[in-house]
Amino acid sequence: MNEWLKSAAGTRAATAPAAERVRYMAPSGETFDVATPRWRAPDGAPLALTPGPGLSPDRIDSRERSLWRYAAALRVDPDSRVSLGEGWTPLLDGDWHGGAVRFKLEYFAPTGSFKDRGTAVMISYLRSVGVRGILEDSSGNAGASLAAYCAAAGLSCRVLAPATAPAAKVAPIAALGADLCLVEGSRQDVADQALRESESIFYASHNWQPFFLEGTRTLAFELWEQCGFGVPSAIVVPLGYGSNVLGLWLGFKELLDCGAIASLPRIFAVQAANCSAFARPWAEGTDRWEPFEARTTVADGIASIRPVRMPQVLGALRQSGGSLVTVSEAEIAVALRGLLARGLFVEPTAATAAAGCTALRDQGQLAADSAPVVVLTGTGLKAADRVGEILSEIAKCDRERGVRGARCCARPA
Ligand SMILES: Cc1ncc(COP(=O)(O)O)c(C=O)c1O
């Protein structure tokens, strides 16, 4: 087990007090007081938090219809809580590609994406330690989430986004009162600009700040509770930087370590084949980032070039017994159409999870009788134009197939 994973999920008793002295922890093992906000270690490495306290059913506040029902396991000051009602999303029984599934509707969130879990906890923490203004870079969903929670918390918020980001994704950022700055160039250019600005304003990047993962790990607690305090056999989730993968891993590992569950679910991550930073390291069994050809993808939320916590994400997939799967643009389009046909209005990035489920079933990695959880991470409302274009493209493709008998689109859902 790599050091970060080991230290971030060390064994703890379920009875430990939640507000126990949580500390930032660097990969070197050095720890830092959380009273001083940080977004990375002095040597530039990403930080984790010291192990969480675990959870038991009797410590859940079932009156709370939000992720704050797990407040006993969240290391933030309850008096600084900033909430818009995030978490406690539906788990819906369904069918997919010849078998049962459970769709986890993470797009039922205040700003329409799973990011609200991480943002609510991160902003609560930052406010509690006196941060009054933050900087973020985002291609869309995280920026809208940060803008909303900063508005609720009374914090100023500056968001850098790529000039090419879909208008429907950046409009909410400005509408929610953030100082939106569109940056020319690639997604990496935006991140580089944020790094330069981080000298003068606190950089609350959701990809770096470990309190964001403190929030996304509530997805694991919630699935555990919604499965009758059991463990789903498998979870399929889109992967960009990995805050869902790591949140799931941290949460379930914590439950395992405190004796609340007896095994981990297999975690399957899905990337677009057009832009997969993880594909090569996964296939080669390494942890290192390597340059790769990044082409455009409809799954803009996971088009990540240089993920920050690559070894940790790969370690979590390997240790859970899951895997990484990549899907083509055609497979994403077909999965999106299949979800829409079931009344599930999600964005293309979220549809990659369903496309991944199709591929995993075809490859025999998911047994037909297993009912994996398919995590639907973002609403279609912020991508309605793009969704319409994709449907038109598939319809055109279907027409051509009818005329020429050509095989154009991939596996039906
Ligand atoms: C809708 C949606 N799903 C999934 C992801 C991927 O999340 P992560 O980068 O934490 O892996 C994103 C990231 O922006 C997203 O917007």
The ligand as an SDF file (V2000), in Angstrom:
LIG
                    3D

 16 16  0  0  0  0  0  0  0  0999 V2000
  -20.0520   15.9380  -13.7800 C   0  0  0  0  0  0  0  0  0  0  0  0
  -18.6870   15.5380  -13.3450 C   0  0  0  0  0  0  0  0  0  0  0  0
  -18.4570   14.2340  -13.1260 N   0  0  0  0  0  0  0  0  0  0  0  0
  -17.2450   13.7920  -12.7520 C   0  0  0  0  0  0  0  0  0  0  0  0
  -16.1860   14.6600  -12.5880 C   0  0  0  0  0  0  0  0  0  0  0  0
  -14.8490   14.1310  -12.1910 C   0  0  0  0  0  0  0  0  0  0  0  0
  -14.5390   14.3690  -10.8580 O   0  0  0  0  0  0  0  0  0  0  0  0
  -13.0460   14.2200  -10.3860 P   0  0  0  0  0  0  0  0  0  0  0  0
  -12.2390   15.2130  -11.1880 O   0  0  0  0  0  0  0  0  0  0  0  0
  -13.0510   14.5490   -8.9660 O   0  0  0  0  0  0  0  0  0  0  0  0
  -12.6280   12.8280  -10.6800 O   0  0  0  0  0  0  0  0  0  0  0  0
  -16.3840   16.0380  -12.7890 C   0  0  0  0  0  0  0  0  0  0  0  0
  -15.2750   16.9870  -12.5980 C   0  0  0  0  0  0  0  0  0  0  0  0
  -15.3560   18.1350  -12.9020 O   0  0  0  0  0  0  0  0  0  0  0  0
  -17.6660   16.4740  -13.1870 C   0  0  0  0  0  0  0  0  0  0  0  0
  -17.9170   17.7680  -13.4240 O   0  0  0  0  0  0  0  0  0  0  0  0
  1  2  1  0
  2  3  1  0
  2 15  2  0
  3  4  2  0
  4  5  1  0
  5  6  1  0
  5 12  2  0
  6  7  1  0
  7  8  1  0
  8  9  2  0
  8 10  1  0
  8 11  1  0
 12 13  1  0
 12 15  1  0
 13 14  2  0
 15 16  1  0
M  END
$$$$
